[in-house]
């Protein structure tokens, strides 16, 4: 009897009862999953098959998060369907397809040769690859940070970025829910920094892998704890604040992968209370994928004809 009672003991954490095993796992899941995916990808690089092994790692991460979200969710309310699965998947396909198309176009006209044989810039090619990747992540993050921040403080760019913030729950499936124009702007700005610095193509490949893994982890609905990791990497804990409807919380934590530029520019936010469950935005967003794609391009009159319930709101930004 005593053994059965011990196995059912739970601990009280942030207002929810968790089994001790789940509590222990919540501290190690993020680093274990991230390091595991990076190790699989590194093995692929050693075999000169990085794309194949990256996709294996990405599928491993998807399956792991799908199961973990069912078993130990951060918000049980987010397990309920929101009717946006198809739209989120189609946005992922369109945004990733745009990026892939850009890379193919760049290869066709020879732009990717700038990475293959860099003859300009100040890139430290004699550094070990792990150090070059770390530098590449931090350098590209500067562009990704400002592209993201502009999406929140500039009315025109917000039109596109609003597609991502229209979600009312966070889970692994809406990781890639971005308007293709939003994705294109971010990728171009991040890539240009590495081109100017003269980074090799392998650094870009590693940056793409890091961004994919951290992006998936950032949006997952799994109960995790992070400690000091919050101050270095973008985590689900930080990103839940970023999706708050309260702009004092939401217009923070712009980092895609690492938080260095949020610390530098004063936009880092990590309060000591639980992030809101009711996330999203106050702006109107149609529910159909096709309408979401054309929505940022339409004038107010066309939006009102397309969606009679639409009421325009003034653009508001919270100054930091």
Secondary structure by P-SEA (a helix, b strand, c coil): caaaaaaabbbbcccccccaaaaaaaacaaaaaaaaaaaaaaaaaaaccaaaaaaaaaaaaaaaaaaaaaccccccccccccccaaaaaaaaaaaaaaaaaaaaaaaaacccccccccccccccccccaaaaaaaaaaaaaaaaaaaaaaacccaaaaaaaccccccccccccccccccaaaaaaaaaaaaaaaaaacccaaaaaaaaaaaaaaaaaaaccccccccccccccccaaaaaaaacccccccccccccccaaaaaaacccccccccccccccccbbbbccaaaaaacccccaaaaaaacccbbbbcbbbbcc
